[in-house]
Structure formats: C-alpha cells, structure tokens
Amino acid sequence: QMDCEWAAQGFVFNQRERNASILRGITVTRAPGGNGGGLLAQCASPSIVDCAFVSNSAQFGGGVHVQSGAEPFFYNCEIRANSSDYHGSGLYAMHPSRLRMERCRILRNTYGGLDLSGATEAFLRRCLVAENTTKGDTAGGIYASYLARLNVDECTLVGNKGSAYGGAIGCNTMSSRVLVRNSIVWGNTPGAFYSGSITATYSTVQGGWAGAGNMSSNPCLRLDG
C-alpha cells in the first residue's frame, strides 16, 4: 500500500507511455491532487492492473484523472471512496481521451463514480458501479456530456444516488451517446437513466426501458462488503 498521507499525488503518467507500461498490484490512498489524486494519465496510455485507488481527493478525479489524448487500460481495479471538488470523484476523463475498463469496481465515491466530458470514449466490460453519490448536477454512477461516448457491456450498476440527471447513468446533451448491453441497472435514485441519448438492449432495468430484449423484473442482487 502507498499511503501518501495527503502530502503528494500518487502516480503521474505524462511521458507518452504506452500499454506496455504496467502499474500492478498497488493500493494508493490519501493522495491529493489538482487533477487526479491517486493517478493522472496525460498524453499516456498505461495499463493499470490489480490496483486500488481509495480515499484520495482532487479538484477533478479524486481517484483517477484521464486527459489530453490518454488511452489507459484498467483491469481488475477498484476505485473507492474518493472525493473531489467537482465532477468525477472516482474517475474523471476529459477530451480527447479513450478509456477501457474491464472487471473493475467503482464504489462509494462522493461526487459521481465516473464522469466523461468532451470528445471522450469509454468502454466498460464486466464492471460494478455501485453506491456512488453526487452533490451536484451529475448522475450518481456515470455521467456523459459534451460529445462523450460510453459503451457498457455485462456490467452491474446498483445503488447509485444522483441528481435530476439520473441515478445510474446520465447524459446531458443529445450529442453524447450511451450504449448499454447485457447489464443490470437496479436500485438507483432517482431512476436508472436520464436522457433519450441512452440505448439499452438485453438488460434488466428497474422501471423498464425501451429496447430489444430488456426486462424489468427484480434480479434479487446482494452486495457483499
């Protein structure tokens, strides 16, 4: 574990590192930062594997901040209980960036779990987004705005609490697009989705959502821990 004791930012990738640059098996906690308390990826595309970013803080992206053409890959990581002054306490990604996450957990962050802004593209597969909250005009779980593109596949979004922009996923402009497939969206407040720019198929959505193969029956989930 790397305890920064609120004295220094965690990790910074800004030297055009590629996916062969791997950060593995590290827990970063109590790290402050302007952008990205636990980790900042800027003009770089590292692979982050088996890592955790817990109880960090920043202006944007308390856990992780991605910007300026970065294309990081996160595998089996946890982003939990981070805070921020503005959007995206768990992870904040801004234009133009491309983000991939697989088997990750985004939990209990205080100003939104994941925030995508500008011409940013994100792919989430087999991820858990749970019990995130917000204190402003964003969704609790994931928020996409200003040309952002979000693809969610085989994920579970549960117990997130947002504003008028949705509990699980919010999309604030028609120029942003969200695709949800083979996922469970349940127990989010105030409702699952916000915006007609969200397309869901073959998913279980509380309250229902128009789309091929969608269901609205209770999946009887239980969150451990």
Secondary structure, DSSP 4 states (H G I P E B T S, - for coil): -EE-TTSS--EEE-S---TTSEEES-EEES-EEEE-SSEEEES---EEES-EEES-EEEE-SSEEEETT---EEES-EEES-EESSS-SSEEEESS-EEEEES-EEE--SS-SEEEESS-EEEEES-EEES-B-SSSS-SSEEEESS-EEEEES-EEES-B-STT-SSEEE-STT-EEEEES-EEES-BT-SEESTTEEEES-EETT---STT-B-S--------
